[in-house]
Amino acid sequence: MTDDIAQRKMQFLFALRSKGVTDARVLTAMEKIDRGHFVKGLFAERAYEDTPLPIPCGQTISQPSVVGLMTQALNVSPRDKVLEIGTGSGYQAAILSQLARRVYTVDRHRRLVAGAQEVFTALDLANVTAFTADGSFGLPDQAPFDRIIVTAAAEDAPGPLLAQLKVGGIMVLPVGQSDTVQSMIRVLRHENGFDYEELRPVRFVPLIEGLARDN
């Protein structure tokens, strides 16, 4: 590793801590999973900046501190089975792979799923499975899940995803009616209902039903 990249990685981890990512397991996972593997082309030089960056299909790779805060809020344990809605670059799923027993990730863009799967294979992340599917319906064949994370914003927590969350499970997702006013929320499922907790303002691409036309 060159001194320059080592320095940028150190600054990257410092930025995570300064934004409130303090969970030791999450920080270790984000240190181990190099964001540089998930940022290609023109933006590769900016992989260690705490900023969202464009990826194919009009999508983005999320700001690392937001990835860290969402992962921290999810409170994943080593025995958990996790569902991610919105594979994108695969970065969030790769972080989760270091924390959970099994990760299932879904995206409506076949091109993104194929690209992410290539990186998972190259990094030998054998506990991640990626699917091309309509994420708004979750993954009923593999349900229920201990944890669900959604990396695109819906107006409310989608009913099919709530139904696929185990009792005692946690879902973290952005909600909001526009791309300018969104909140990251945490949903905890109880025997007799759900608790909702608002965490912080965020900005994500919208959650869109159906498969993308580029498939």
Residue pairs with C-beta under 8 A, 6 or more apart in sequence:
1 9
5 36
5 48
8 48
9 31
9 34
9 48
11 48
12 35
12 48
12 49
12 50
12 64
13 27
13 30
13 31
15 50
15 64
15 65
16 27
16 30
16 50
16 64
16 65
16 68
17 27
19 50
19 65
19 68
19 69
20 65
20 69
20 72
21 27
21 30
21 65
21 68
21 69
21 72
22 72
23 71
23 72
25 98
25 99
26 68
26 71
26 72
26 95
26 99
27 68
28 98
29 71
29 95
29 96
29 98
29 99
30 64
30 67
30 68
30 71
30 95
32 98
33 91
33 94
33 95
33 97
33 98
33 123
34 47
35 47
35 48
35 61
35 64
35 91
36 44
36 47
36 48
37 94
37 119
37 122
37 123
38 47
38 55
38 61
38 89
38 90
38 91
38 94
38 116
38 119
39 46
39 47
39 53
39 55
39 61
39 89
40 55
43 53
43 54
46 53
47 53
50 63
50 64
50 65
51 63
52 60
52 61
52 62
52 63
52 66
53 60
53 61
54 60
55 61
55 88
55 89
55 112
56 109
56 111
56 112
56 115
57 109
57 111
57 112
57 212
57 214
58 205
59 88
59 89
59 109
59 112
59 205
60 88
60 205
61 88
61 89
61 91
62 70
62 88
62 91
62 92
62 151
62 204
66 184
66 202
67 91
67 92
67 95
69 184
69 199
69 200
70 92
70 149
70 151
70 172
70 184
71 92
71 95
71 96
71 99
71 149
73 170
73 172
73 184
73 186
73 199
74 82
74 96
74 147
74 149
74 170
74 172
74 186
75 147
75 170
76 82
76 96
76 99
76 100
76 146
76 147
77 99
77 100
77 146
78 99
78 100
78 101
79 101
79 146
80 99
80 100
80 101
80 102
80 146
80 147
81 100
81 101
81 102
81 104
81 142
81 145
81 146
81 147
82 96
82 100
82 102
82 103
82 104
82 145
82 146
82 147
82 148
82 149
83 103
83 104
83 105
83 106
83 138
83 139
83 142
83 143
83 145
83 147
83 148
83 149
83 161
83 164
84 92
84 93
84 96
84 103
84 104
84 105
84 106
84 148
84 149
84 150
84 151
85 105
85 106
85 135
85 136
85 138
85 148
85 149
85 150
85 151
85 152
85 161
85 173
85 207
86 92
86 106
86 107
86 135
86 150
86 151
86 152
86 207
87 93
87 105
87 106
87 107
87 112
87 113
87 116
87 130
88 107
88 112
88 116
88 151
89 112
89 115
89 116
89 119
90 105
90 112
90 115
90 116
90 117
90 119
90 120
90 128
90 130
92 105
92 149
92 151
93 103
93 105
93 116
93 120
93 128
93 130
94 119
94 120
94 123
94 125
94 128
96 103
96 128
96 149
97 103
97 120
97 125
97 127
97 128
100 127
100 146
100 147
101 127
102 127
102 129
103 127
103 128
103 129
104 128
104 129
104 131
104 139
104 142
104 145
105 116
105 128
105 129
105 130
105 131
106 130
106 131
106 132
106 133
106 134
106 135
106 138
106 139
107 113
107 116
107 130
107 131
107 132
107 133
107 135
108 132
108 133
108 134
108 135
108 208
108 210
108 211
108 212
108 215
109 132
109 212
109 214
109 215
110 132
110 211
110 212
110 214
110 215
111 214
111 215
113 130
113 131
113 132
116 130
117 130
120 128
120 130
131 139
132 211
132 215
133 139
133 211
134 209
134 210
134 211
135 150
135 152
135 207
136 154
136 158
136 160
136 161
136 207
136 208
136 209
137 158
137 160
138 148
138 158
138 160
138 161
138 163
138 164
139 145
139 164
140 160
140 164
143 163
143 164
144 164
144 165
144 166
144 169
145 164
145 165
145 166
145 169
146 166
146 168
146 169
146 170
147 169
147 170
147 171
147 172
148 161
148 164
148 165
148 169
148 170
148 171
148 172
148 173
149 171
149 172
149 173
150 158
150 161
150 171
150 172
150 173
150 174
150 207
151 174
151 204
152 174
152 204
152 205
152 206
152 207
152 208
153 173
153 174
153 175
153 176
153 179
153 182
153 202
153 204
153 205
153 206
153 207
154 173
154 174
154 175
154 206
154 207
155 175
155 176
155 177
156 175
157 171
157 173
157 175
157 185
157 187
157 194
157 196
158 207
161 171
161 173
162 171
162 187
162 189
162 194
165 171
165 187
165 189
166 189
167 189
167 190
167 191
168 188
168 189
168 190
169 188
169 189
170 186
170 187
170 188
170 189
171 186
171 187
171 189
172 184
172 185
172 186
172 187
172 199
173 184
173 185
173 187
174 182
174 183
174 184
174 185
174 202
174 203
174 204
175 182
175 183
175 185
176 182
176 183
179 203
179 204
179 205
179 206
180 203
181 201
182 201
182 202
182 203
182 204
183 198
183 199
183 200
183 201
183 202
184 198
184 199
184 200
184 201
184 202
185 196
185 197
185 198
185 199
186 196
186 197
186 199
187 194
187 195
187 196
187 197
188 194
188 195
188 197
